Amino acid sequence: MSNSRRGVSAAALIAVMVAGVGAVSTLNAGAEENPAPAPAVTESPAQPGITPPPRLPWGQKPTEIQTGAAGTSSRRLKDAGLDAAPPDNSGAKYAPKGRTSRTGDLRSAPVAPVPPKPPALRTEALKTVAAASTVLYHYNAGSQAAVTDGAYANFGIGKPTLALTDFHSLAELAVQSADGTQVVEVGWTVDRLVNGDTEPHLFVYHWVNGVPTCYNACGFVRYSTNIRPGDTLPEDTTKKLGIQYYDGAWWVAYDTEWVGYYPASRWGGTFTQTGNVQFFGEVAALSLAPCTEMGNGRNGNSDAAAARISSVTYLNGPPVDLYVRSTSNHYDVARLSGRTFRYGGAGAC
C-alpha cells in the first residue's frame, strides 16, 4: 500500500479512535499550523544544597563515561566501545509524548507538529501527516504499583526503523505517583522531530499534575559534564538506566554517571516517592497499524534476540513482580520473569 493510501486509512481510524478515547493536548498550536520553532536548550541552574547520592542506584561509585566526538553515529560508538556522544544538533522540542500506567494508557492525543520532512518523503504523504491531528500510542509494558525511592534496569539500546510519517520509537523507565499525574522518565528514543536524525538518543521527560512538559529541558538540571539528555547512544548495546529520589530531587543515572536531576520543587515538594513504576517500549504513530519498529525490530514473543528490559530493581521497595502486557496487535511482549521481559517487533509492514 502506498504512503498516501495508508495515510488516508489512518485518518479514518483516528476519527473512530478519538470518538471513544479521552485526549490530552500537548501543544497550543492548531494542527493546520506549521510547527513552532524549537526552544533553545538552556541549562537550568543548580539548586543550592542538592547533591547526588554517593553511589549510583545499582551500588556503583560514579565514574566518567567514555564519549565520542560530536556527531559520532550510534554504530561507530558501539564499534569503538564508547558510551555516548554529543549530537550535531540538539534541543528541547515540544514533541508528542505518551504515558502508560497499570490501570490505563494514553492511547491518543492531539498534536500540532508533524515529523520533519525527509528528502524522500513525497509531498502528498506530508500533506496527509499535516492533516492528521492525532498521534496514536502503542505499548509493550511492564508495570507495578510500588512505593519506592526509585528504580533501575538494564536496557537494550536499539536503532529501530522509524517510518517517514511516524513520530518516535523509544524505551523508557517512568516513576510515577500513585494516581499517575506526577512522572519522571528516562530512556532512549529514535525521534526525528526531537533529535533531527534516526539515531538512538538519551532523553528525559516529566509530567506535573498530569500536564506534559518537554524533552530534555523544562527544569531539568544537568549535573554531568560528560553526558546530557539528547546525546547519541551506542546501538546494539545494553546500558543501565535509573531514577532515584535523593536530597530533594529526582536524580537520573546512565551507565556509570549521574546525568542530572529534576528538583522536587517542580511538584511543590509533594512527589518524593513512587506509587507506580513503569518500564516500556512506545511507538507514536499516525496509524493503528504503524510501519515503525519497536525495540530492535524483532518479535518480543517469539524471537530470543528481541529487545529486553531486564533485572528490574526497586530502591527501598517491594519485591519486583511486573505485570506485563501489550496494547497493540503489531508488537509482542514475553514475560521471562517478574523482573525481565522481551518486547517489540517490526510493526504492521
C-alpha atoms as one frame of an Amber mdcrd trajectory, in Angstrom:
protein
   0.000   0.000   0.000   1.340   3.473  -0.811   2.135   6.012   1.909  -0.688
   8.228   0.746  -3.288   5.443   0.795  -2.048   4.241   4.177  -2.360   7.792
   5.500  -5.983   8.044   4.346  -6.793   4.791   6.122  -5.052   6.038   9.260
  -7.089   9.228   9.207 -10.307   7.204   9.123  -9.154   5.041  12.028  -8.117
   8.112  14.002 -11.606   9.579  13.701 -13.071   6.438  15.281 -10.376   6.313
  17.946 -10.782   9.887  19.096 -14.532   9.462  19.447 -14.073   6.902  22.202
 -10.826   7.918  23.912 -10.042  10.937  26.030  -7.282  13.119  24.613  -4.608
  15.243  26.188  -3.388  18.310  24.335   0.391  18.603  24.254   0.596  21.863
  22.334  -1.235  25.129  21.860  -0.823  25.439  18.095  -3.502  24.066  15.783
  -2.821  21.116  13.515  -3.068  23.318  10.449  -0.163  25.447  11.614   3.493
  24.832  10.960   5.462  23.539  13.952   6.688  26.289  16.228  10.465  26.727
  16.335  12.047  24.557  18.988  13.214  26.481  22.034  16.945  26.747  22.515
  18.410  24.462  25.127  19.025  26.393  28.312  20.794  24.881  31.296  18.645
  25.154  34.402  20.693  26.460  37.332  21.775  24.041  40.020  19.699  24.147
  43.184  21.623  25.099  46.355  22.081  22.206  48.746  21.089  19.448  46.302
  23.787  16.806  45.924  23.703  13.372  44.230  23.722  10.077  46.085  27.271
   8.876  46.751  26.554   5.732  44.742  24.520   5.062  41.625  21.197   3.223
  42.064  22.933  -0.102  41.325  25.531   0.466  44.067  28.478   1.526  41.914
  30.554   4.609  42.645  30.155   7.064  39.752  32.944   7.084  37.171  33.255
   9.040  33.941  31.732   7.525  30.827  33.755   7.295  27.618  32.496   9.721
  24.987  32.989  10.186  21.268  33.213  13.311  19.147  30.070  15.310  18.370
  28.090  13.680  15.588  29.518  10.177  16.061  26.942   7.631  14.918  25.458
   5.006  17.199  27.130   2.279  15.137  30.571   3.871  15.464  30.055   4.376
  19.173  29.365   0.669  19.547  32.326  -0.365  17.399  34.658   1.898  19.408
  33.319   0.732  22.773  32.160   4.248  23.697  29.156   5.173  25.825  27.742
   8.355  24.267  28.493  11.332  22.034  27.067  14.842  21.677  24.807  15.159
  18.633  25.482  17.621  15.825  22.233  19.396  16.684  20.184  19.016  19.817
  17.441  20.927  21.511  14.438  20.680  23.769  11.479  20.038  21.499   7.773
  20.198  22.275   7.068  16.889  20.575   4.364  14.313  21.359   4.948  12.070
  24.352   2.667   9.392  25.754   2.490   7.751  29.152   1.156   4.471  30.463
   0.087   3.097  33.809  -1.073  -0.223  35.191  -4.687   0.917  35.013  -4.678
   2.840  31.756  -2.703   4.111  28.789  -2.684   7.323  26.820  -3.986   5.875
  23.543  -4.285   9.101  21.533  -3.617  12.820  21.816  -3.975  15.911  19.622
  -0.677  17.065  18.161   0.324  20.114  16.152   3.827  19.400  14.807   4.493
  16.861  12.084   7.617  14.768  11.658  10.259  16.801   9.788  10.270  16.202
   6.057  12.996  13.771   4.982  14.278  14.141   1.408  12.448  11.010   0.261
   9.031  11.918   1.653   6.583  12.732  -1.127   4.535  15.923  -0.975   1.200
  14.093  -0.825   2.406  11.971   2.101   3.462  15.068   4.006   0.041  16.627
   3.401  -1.574  13.502   4.846   0.528  13.817   8.004  -0.235  17.508   8.359
  -3.962  16.862   8.011  -3.970  14.229  10.771  -4.350  15.969  14.124  -3.941
  12.918  16.374  -0.990  10.766  17.341  -1.644   7.158  18.406   0.451   5.315
  21.011   1.403   1.630  21.007   2.913  -0.004  24.107   4.699  -3.101  25.316
   4.881  -2.510  29.061   5.767  -3.918  32.440   4.362  -2.142  35.492   3.794
  -2.498  39.206   2.052  -0.488  41.892   5.010   0.003  44.207   6.073   2.553
  46.807   9.801   3.080  46.255  12.600   5.636  46.266  13.284   4.826  42.619
  14.146   2.027  40.209  16.622   0.871  37.592  17.070  -1.806  34.937  19.245
  -2.981  32.084  18.013  -1.619  28.744  18.944  -2.977  25.355  19.528   0.051
  23.114  18.274  -0.474  19.573  18.037   1.510  16.379  14.503   0.711  15.210
  13.400   1.832  11.776  11.162   4.888  12.062   8.535   5.212   9.311   8.609
   8.540   7.481   5.201   9.638   8.798   5.623   8.478  12.410   6.967  10.339
  15.425   9.144   8.090  17.540  10.107   4.665  18.831  11.510   4.529  22.367
  12.121   2.536  25.522  11.945   4.025  28.986  11.669   3.838  32.742   8.959
   6.005  34.309   8.488   6.566  38.042   5.020   7.864  38.857   2.798   8.981
  41.690   0.036   6.547  42.621  -2.519   8.473  40.565  -0.169   8.711  37.556
  -0.223  12.512  37.348   3.371  13.120  38.520   6.000  11.389  36.400   9.770
  11.351  35.822  11.078   9.473  32.766  14.414   8.432  31.304  15.105   6.318
  28.254  16.382   6.195  24.702  14.458   7.376  21.662  14.613   7.482  17.883
  12.778  10.705  17.014  13.449  12.962  14.020  11.498  15.857  15.496  13.410
  15.899  18.788  16.849  14.845  17.575  16.957  15.649  13.856  18.088  12.146
  12.867  17.229   8.447  13.285  19.925   7.547  15.815  19.054   6.440  19.371
  19.424   9.315  21.847  19.187   9.635  25.615  16.101  11.536  26.770  14.441
  12.752  29.956  10.887  13.982  30.387   8.457  14.753  33.185   4.780  15.480
  33.879   3.395  17.809  36.550  -0.221  17.382  37.659  -0.905  15.379  34.506
   0.448  18.119  32.232   3.281  17.198  29.819   6.374  19.389  29.658   9.151
  18.979  27.059  12.054  16.737  26.207  15.436  17.214  27.861  14.856  20.639
  29.448  11.897  22.404  31.120  13.548  22.410  34.521  15.990  19.510  34.183
  19.291  20.392  35.852  22.360  18.893  34.225  24.978  17.543  36.628  27.432
  15.573  34.478  29.994  17.353  32.323  30.283  14.280  30.084  26.718  13.447
  29.114  23.496  15.355  28.688  19.975  14.467  27.559  19.933  14.399  23.767
  23.308  12.680  23.387  23.656   9.812  20.904  23.935   6.331  22.438  25.616
   3.182  21.072  23.200   0.842  19.299  23.001  -2.892  19.967  24.378  -2.479
  23.489  22.934  -2.859  26.979  23.139   0.020  29.452  21.747   0.675  32.911
  19.204   3.471  33.362  17.887   4.546  36.735  15.921   7.184  38.640  16.306
   7.820  42.376  14.818  10.341  44.786  17.540  11.812  46.993  18.230  15.108
  48.754  15.236  16.995  47.387  15.459  15.850  43.771  14.717  13.050  41.336
  18.165  12.011  40.040  18.694  10.345  36.644  21.569   7.891  36.088  23.006
   6.451  32.870  25.688   3.753  32.728  28.307   4.983  35.243  27.279   8.615
  35.821  24.596  10.827  37.295  23.213  12.801  34.338  21.254  15.360  36.370
  18.004  15.879  38.229  14.547  17.398  38.468  14.160  19.332  41.743  11.236
  18.180  43.873  10.133  21.814  43.856   8.783  21.113  40.349   5.962  19.301
  42.185   5.820  21.587  45.205   7.808  19.043  47.203   4.867  16.601  47.260
   6.252  13.961  44.855   9.041  12.228  46.766   8.182   8.517  46.392   6.704
   6.399  43.648   3.272   4.845  43.744   3.715   3.111  40.404   6.748   2.074
  38.332   6.722   1.520  34.569   9.129   0.037  32.011   8.010   0.057  28.396
   8.557   0.353  24.690   6.473   3.016  22.954   5.720   3.837  19.317   3.995
   7.134  18.478   2.386   6.901  15.059  -0.414   8.153  12.855  -1.888   4.700
  12.370  -3.281   1.778  14.331  -1.072  -0.347  12.036   2.262   1.521  12.020
   5.286   0.613   9.914   7.696   1.723  12.663   9.744  -0.871  14.542   9.758
  -1.143  18.341  12.808  -2.241  20.334  15.252  -3.746  17.852  12.555  -4.740
  15.379  12.451  -8.397  16.476   9.288 -10.054  17.761   9.242  -9.922  21.544
   7.169 -13.067  21.940   8.901 -15.447  19.532  12.470 -14.196  18.975  15.071
 -14.805  21.681  17.148 -11.948  20.210  14.362  -9.379  20.704  14.978  -6.278
  22.812  14.927  -6.760  26.583  14.343  -4.746  29.702  15.927  -6.867  32.398
  16.970  -7.155  36.036  14.445  -4.551  37.157  15.226  -3.442  40.708  13.475
  -1.109  43.169  15.164   1.110  45.737  13.593   0.558  49.175  10.574  -1.072
  47.584   8.729  -4.393  47.469   9.903  -7.465  45.550   9.671  -6.841  41.816
   6.764  -8.617  40.123   5.903  -6.819  36.894   2.531  -7.011  35.200   3.478
  -7.307  31.509   1.164  -6.630  28.573   0.866  -5.238  25.041  -1.674  -2.640
  23.910  -1.028  -3.257  20.209  -1.696  -6.053  17.729   1.614  -5.324  15.984
   4.158  -5.559  18.816   4.559  -8.544  21.126   5.817  -8.959  24.656   7.012
 -12.015  26.586   7.372 -12.071  30.386  10.531 -14.043  31.178  10.389 -13.453
  34.942   8.994 -10.945  37.402  11.984  -8.704  36.608  12.630  -9.257  32.888
  10.666  -9.164  29.635  11.264  -9.162  25.892   9.318  -6.762  23.723   8.893
  -5.198  20.305   8.532  -6.110  16.668   8.566  -4.902  13.096   5.147  -3.262
  13.127   2.447  -3.925  10.570   4.527  -3.657   7.382
